[in-house]
Amino acid sequence: MKNIRLREGKERSLLRRHPWIFESAIGKGSGDAGETVRVESHAGQFLGWASFSPQSKIRARVWSFDETQRIDAPFFIAACARSIRARGRFDIQSDGVRLIHGESDGLPGLIVDRYGDTLVAQFLSAGAERWKAVIADALLAETGLTKLYERSDASSRALEGLPEATGWLRGDGPVELVLQEYDWKLALNIAEGHKTGFYLDQRDSRKLFADHAKRLNFQRVLNCYCYTGGFTVAALSGGAAHVTSIDSSGPAMEKVAANVELNGFDAARTTLMDADVNASLRQFLDQGRTFDAIVLDPPKFAPTIAHAERAARAYKDINRLALKLLEPGGVLFTYSCSGGISADLFHKIVAGAGSDAGVDGFITQRMGGAPDHPMTIAFPEGEYLKGLVVMRR
């Protein structure tokens, strides 16, 4: 077993059970890609067992803080089982569920989603990659399923020095699937869709939006960065009279149309725009159009804190435009999925947008990821998705 020893004073985060060890914190020692190493403080105190990533700025990720723990096949079998069984304690009204959420489940670099009878996994770190075969077998054994598709094509793989890898790891089957969520159905493609094929983290926000549509009798809804139309379907399910959906992806817009049809809604209740969101919002202002409900769910503007300043300007601009387009009494559901933007900063950005727009509003609810995408006490970085529900005064 190889050792790495930290520089003096760099053990504080590990003593708080934070799993990341950055390159700059290591005084001496190394390992092969994905190899388990013993992590010690500058004084030689045991801190944890971690997987080593020689090409990543996050040079090691802790598997366990227990010195007696062996990092072997039984460890991963037990960890997968523990994570999957934990989902049984959540109230999830869908057959699309995140079963393993990386560091928050004690398995850094591993993401696993279930869509009905199919599992989709992302192995995003050198450690997860090294134990891929064991993990794949453990996932199928615990769920009783036979199909596991790999979507290890995220950009973070390159930071680990790993090539992209996609395709069936175990079994095979269709890649075009349909999941049931609350009162609606949503089609997805696990081979081509974003992430593992869909945004399961917004499940509860979609339900909340449907509830608002029903209670407030939405007439004109605008869904920006709509992707495959999850919020569009939710709004129509809640009785919204008409939904305008915008995304700059033609294939995504085709999925929106398919999802509207899949749920039996009249296509005349929707307008689909393959267009730039920012330009469209400005066009709507020039046209004097208004909406009584708007969703802003943009892609990640700030992957790290280093990008936060530029991202803040982009978030502020779209929120300013949306607030100006919102009818008095209308509702804005606005989100950031950028890890580099904290919940506090996002609130300040939206407040600044309101000030510039000359608009005030009640923040009626704060939103985050669905409970199967947990944030833990020791790993606050798990709170990547932040949302505000704002009712214009």
C-alpha positions in Angstrom: 0.0 0.0 0.0 1.5 3.4 -1.0 1.3 6.4 1.2 0.9 10.1 0.5 1.7 12.6 3.2 0.1 16.1 3.3 1.8 19.4 3.8 1.7 20.9 7.3 -1.8 22.3 8.1 -3.5 20.7 5.0 -5.3 18.0 7.0 -8.1 20.2 8.4 -10.6 19.4 5.6 -10.1 15.7 6.0 -10.6 15.9 9.7 -14.0 17.3 8.8 -14.4 14.3 6.6 -14.3 16.2 3.3 -13.2 13.7 0.6 -11.1 15.8 -1.7 -7.3 16.2 -1.6 -5.9 18.7 -4.0 -2.5 18.5 -5.6 -1.2 21.5 -3.7 -2.0 19.8 -0.4 0.4 16.8 -0.9 3.9 17.0 0.4 5.2 13.7 -0.8 4.0 10.3 -2.2 2.1 9.2 -5.2 0.3 6.3 -6.8 -0.9 4.8 -10.0 -4.2 5.9 -11.6 -7.1 4.7 -9.4 -4.8 3.0 -6.9 -5.8 3.1 -3.2 -3.3 5.0 -1.1 -3.0 5.7 2.6 -3.3 9.4 3.4 -1.4 10.7 6.3 -1.0 14.2 7.9 2.4 15.9 8.0 2.9 14.4 11.4 2.1 10.9 10.2 -1.5 10.6 11.5 -3.8 8.4 9.5 -6.5 10.4 7.7 -8.1 8.1 5.1 -7.9 5.6 2.3 -8.2 7.4 -1.1 -8.0 6.7 -4.8 -5.1 8.4 -6.5 -5.6 10.5 -9.7 -2.1 11.5 -11.0 -3.4 13.8 -13.7 -6.2 15.6 -11.8 -6.0 18.8 -9.7 -8.1 16.8 -7.2 -5.2 14.4 -6.7 -7.0 12.0 -4.4 -10.5 11.2 -3.3 -11.2 9.5 0.0 -13.1 6.1 0.0 -13.0 5.7 3.8 -11.9 7.5 6.9 -11.8 4.3 8.9 -8.2 3.0 9.3 -9.5 -0.6 9.7 -11.4 -0.5 6.4 -10.1 -2.6 3.5 -10.8 -1.1 0.1 -11.6 -4.3 -1.8 -14.5 -5.8 -3.8 -16.7 -6.3 -0.6 -16.2 -2.6 0.2 -17.8 -1.6 -3.1 -20.5 -4.2 -3.0 -21.6 -2.9 0.4 -21.3 0.7 -0.6 -23.5 0.2 -3.6 -26.1 -1.7 -1.7 -26.2 1.0 1.1 -26.7 3.8 -1.4 -29.4 2.0 -3.4 -31.3 0.9 -0.3 -31.2 4.5 1.0 -33.4 5.5 -1.9 -36.2 3.4 -0.5 -36.5 5.9 2.3 -37.2 8.8 0.0 -40.7 9.6 -1.5 -39.9 9.4 -5.2 -42.9 9.4 -7.5 -41.1 8.2 -10.5 -39.4 5.1 -12.0 -36.4 7.4 -12.9 -34.2 7.5 -9.8 -30.6 8.5 -9.0 -29.2 5.5 -7.1 -25.6 6.7 -6.5 -24.6 10.4 -6.3 -20.8 10.4 -6.1 -19.2 11.8 -3.0 -22.5 12.3 -1.2 -22.9 8.5 -1.2 -19.2 7.8 -0.3 -18.4 6.8 -3.9 -16.5 9.7 -5.5 -16.7 9.8 -9.2 -19.6 7.4 -9.6 -23.0 8.4 -10.8 -25.8 5.8 -11.3 -29.3 6.4 -12.5 -32.2 4.0 -12.9 -34.7 4.4 -15.7 -37.3 1.6 -15.3 -35.4 -1.7 -15.9 -32.2 0.0 -17.2 -29.2 1.4 -15.3 -27.0 4.1 -16.6 -23.6 4.8 -15.0 -20.9 7.4 -15.2 -17.4 6.5 -14.0 -15.9 9.9 -13.7 -12.7 9.4 -11.6 -9.7 7.2 -11.9 -10.7 5.3 -8.8 -14.2 4.6 -10.0 -12.7 3.5 -13.4 -10.3 1.1 -11.7 -13.2 -0.7 -9.9 -15.6 -0.5 -12.8 -16.2 -4.3 -13.2 -16.8 -4.9 -9.5 -19.2 -1.9 -9.3 -21.1 -3.0 -12.4 -21.7 -6.5 -11.0 -22.6 -5.0 -7.6 -25.2 -2.7 -9.2 -27.0 -5.5 -11.0 -26.9 -7.8 -8.1 -28.4 -5.3 -5.7 -31.1 -4.1 -8.1 -31.9 -7.5 -9.7 -31.6 -5.9 -13.2 -29.7 -7.2 -16.2 -29.0 -4.0 -18.2 -26.3 -1.4 -17.5 -25.3 1.3 -20.0 -22.2 3.4 -19.6 -22.2 7.1 -20.2 -18.6 8.0 -19.2 -18.4 10.8 -21.7 -18.4 13.9 -19.4 -15.6 16.4 -19.8 -14.4 15.7 -16.3 -13.0 12.3 -17.6 -10.4 14.2 -19.5 -9.2 16.0 -16.3 -8.6 12.5 -14.9 -6.6 11.5 -18.0 -9.3 9.0 -19.0 -10.8 8.6 -22.5 -14.5 8.7 -23.1 -16.3 5.4 -22.8 -19.9 4.7 -23.8 -22.0 1.6 -24.5 -23.5 -1.4 -22.9 -21.4 -2.7 -19.9 -23.9 -5.5 -19.1 -26.7 -6.8 -21.2 -28.3 -4.7 -23.9 -31.6 -3.2 -25.0 -33.2 -0.1 -26.4 -31.6 3.3 -25.7 -34.9 5.2 -26.3 -36.8 4.9 -23.0 -39.9 6.4 -21.4 -40.0 7.2 -17.7 -43.1 7.8 -15.6 -43.0 10.9 -13.3 -45.9 11.9 -11.2 -48.9 12.2 -13.6 -46.9 12.4 -16.8 -44.4 10.5 -19.0 -41.1 11.7 -20.4 -39.1 10.2 -23.3 -35.3 10.1 -23.2 -32.3 8.7 -25.0 -29.6 7.3 -22.7 -27.1 7.2 -25.4 -27.4 10.8 -26.6 -29.2 12.8 -23.9 -27.5 15.1 -21.4 -25.9 13.6 -18.3 -27.2 10.0 -18.2 -30.0 10.9 -20.6 -32.2 13.2 -18.4 -32.3 15.7 -15.6 -33.8 13.7 -12.7 -32.6 16.4 -10.3 -35.5 18.7 -11.3 -38.2 16.1 -10.7 -39.7 17.9 -7.6 -39.4 21.3 -9.3 -41.4 20.1 -12.2 -44.1 18.9 -9.8 -44.1 22.2 -8.0 -44.5 24.0 -11.3 -47.4 21.8 -12.3 -49.0 22.6 -8.9 -48.6 26.3 -9.4 -50.1 26.1 -12.9 -53.2 24.4 -11.5 -53.6 26.7 -8.5 -52.8 30.0 -10.3 -54.4 29.1 -13.7 -51.4 29.9 -15.9 -52.4 31.2 -19.3 -49.1 32.2 -20.9 -46.0 30.2 -19.9 -42.5 30.6 -21.1 -40.0 27.7 -20.6 -36.5 28.8 -21.4 -33.6 26.3 -22.0 -36.4 23.8 -22.2 -34.3 20.8 -23.3 -36.8 17.9 -23.9 -39.7 19.8 -22.3 -40.0 18.5 -18.7 -41.3 21.8 -17.4 -43.5 22.2 -20.6 -45.2 18.9 -19.9 -45.6 19.7 -16.2 -47.2 23.1 -17.0 -49.6 21.5 -19.5 -50.4 18.7 -17.0 -51.3 21.5 -14.5 -53.7 23.0 -17.0 -51.6 25.9 -18.4 -53.4 27.3 -21.5 -50.3 27.8 -23.6 -46.6 27.1 -23.2 -43.8 28.7 -25.3 -40.6 26.5 -25.2 -37.2 27.7 -26.3 -33.9 25.9 -26.7 -31.1 26.3 -29.2 -31.1 22.5 -29.9 -33.2 21.2 -32.8 -33.1 17.6 -31.6 -34.2 18.7 -28.2 -37.2 20.6 -29.7 -38.2 17.4 -31.5 -38.2 15.7 -28.1 -40.4 18.4 -26.7 -43.0 17.9 -29.5 -42.8 14.1 -28.9 -43.3 14.5 -25.1 -46.3 16.8 -25.6 -47.8 14.1 -28.0 -46.8 11.3 -25.6 -49.0 12.8 -22.9 -52.0 13.4 -25.1 -51.8 17.2 -25.1 -53.0 19.3 -28.0 -50.0 20.6 -29.9 -51.8 23.9 -30.5 -51.2 24.6 -26.8 -47.5 24.9 -27.4 -45.1 27.0 -29.4 -41.7 25.5 -30.0 -38.7 27.8 -30.8 -35.3 26.6 -31.9 -33.6 29.8 -30.9 -31.2 31.6 -28.6 -32.9 32.3 -25.3 -31.2 35.7 -24.6 -32.1 37.1 -28.1 -35.7 35.7 -27.8 -36.2 37.4 -24.4 -35.1 40.7 -25.9 -37.4 40.2 -28.9 -40.4 39.5 -26.6 -39.7 42.8 -24.8 -39.6 44.7 -28.1 -42.9 43.0 -29.1 -44.5 44.0 -25.7 -45.3 40.4 -24.9 -45.7 39.2 -21.3 -46.1 35.9 -19.4 -47.6 34.9 -16.2 -45.1 32.1 -15.6 -41.5 31.8 -16.7 -38.9 29.0 -16.2 -35.2 29.8 -16.4 -33.2 26.6 -16.2 -30.0 27.4 -18.1 -26.9 25.1 -18.6 -23.9 25.4 -16.3 -22.5 28.9 -16.7 -19.8 28.5 -14.0 -18.3 25.0 -13.6 -15.9 26.4 -11.0 -15.5 29.4 -8.8 -13.0 30.8 -11.2 -15.8 31.3 -13.7 -18.2 32.8 -11.2 -17.8 36.5 -12.1 -18.5 36.0 -15.8 -21.4 33.6 -15.1 -22.9 36.0 -12.6 -23.3 38.6 -15.4 -25.0 36.0 -17.6 -27.4 34.9 -14.9 -28.2 38.5 -14.0 -29.0 39.4 -17.6 -31.4 36.6 -18.3 -33.1 37.1 -14.9 -33.4 40.9 -15.6 -35.1 40.2 -18.9 -37.4 37.5 -17.5 -38.6 39.7 -14.6 -39.4 42.5 -17.1 -41.5 40.1 -19.1 -43.3 38.8 -16.1 -46.9 40.0 -15.4 -47.6 41.4 -11.9 -48.6 38.4 -9.8 -46.7 36.2 -12.2 -44.2 33.5 -11.1 -40.5 33.0 -12.0 -38.9 29.7 -11.4 -35.2 30.5 -11.8 -32.2 28.1 -11.4 -28.5 27.8 -11.4 -26.8 24.4 -11.7 -23.3 25.9 -11.5 -21.1 24.6 -8.7 -19.2 27.9 -8.8 -22.3 29.9 -7.8 -23.4 29.5 -4.2 -27.0 29.7 -3.1 -26.3 33.1 -1.4 -24.6 34.5 -4.5 -27.4 33.3 -6.7 -29.9 35.1 -4.5 -27.8 38.3 -4.8 -27.7 37.9 -8.6 -31.5 37.6 -8.8 -31.9 40.6 -6.4 -29.6 42.6 -8.6 -31.5 41.6 -11.7 -34.7 42.7 -10.1 -33.2 46.1 -9.1 -32.0 46.7 -12.7 -35.4 45.6 -14.1 -37.3 47.9 -11.6 -39.1 44.8 -10.4 -39.6 43.5 -6.8 -41.0 40.1 -5.9 -41.7 37.7 -3.1 -39.3 34.7 -2.8 -41.9 32.1 -2.0 -39.6 29.1 -2.1 -36.0 28.0 -2.4 -35.4 24.9 -4.5 -32.6 22.3 -4.8 -32.1 18.9 -6.3 -34.5 16.1 -5.6 -33.7 14.1 -2.5 -32.1 11.3 -4.5 -29.4 13.9 -5.4 -28.3 14.5 -1.7 -26.0 17.1 -0.3 -24.3 15.9 2.9 -23.0 17.8 5.9 -19.4 17.0 5.1 -19.7 17.7 1.3 -21.5 21.0 0.7 -20.3 21.0 -2.9 -23.1 18.5 -3.5 -25.4 21.5 -3.5 -24.8 22.3 -7.2 -28.5 23.0 -8.1 -30.1 26.1 -6.6 -33.5 27.6 -7.4 -35.8 30.4 -6.4 -39.5 30.8 -6.9 -40.2 34.5 -7.2 -43.7 36.0 -7.4 -43.7 39.4 -8.9 -45.3 42.1 -6.8 
